[in-house]
Amino acid sequence: MPVIKIQSNLRLDPVTHCKIQKIAREEHRSLANMIDHLVKKEIKRYEMEHSEIIVTEEDIVLA
């Protein structure tokens, strides 16, 4: 079964974009994969500090 991913438009300032690109190259990741990895890492950190974010099927919108 294929993995479903939602495409999103992201605006970054040039310096942040350049830094993420450099990190991605060092870790042998694509820019999109690096951003996905960083977002998931931050969500885990947030949930450890606060509590798990519950997501129901009603919350998920495949646009």
Buried (B, 14 or more C-beta within 10 A) or exposed (E): EEEEEEEEEEEEEEEEBEEBBEBBEEEEBEBEEBBEBBEEEEEEEEEEEEEEEEEEEEEEEEE
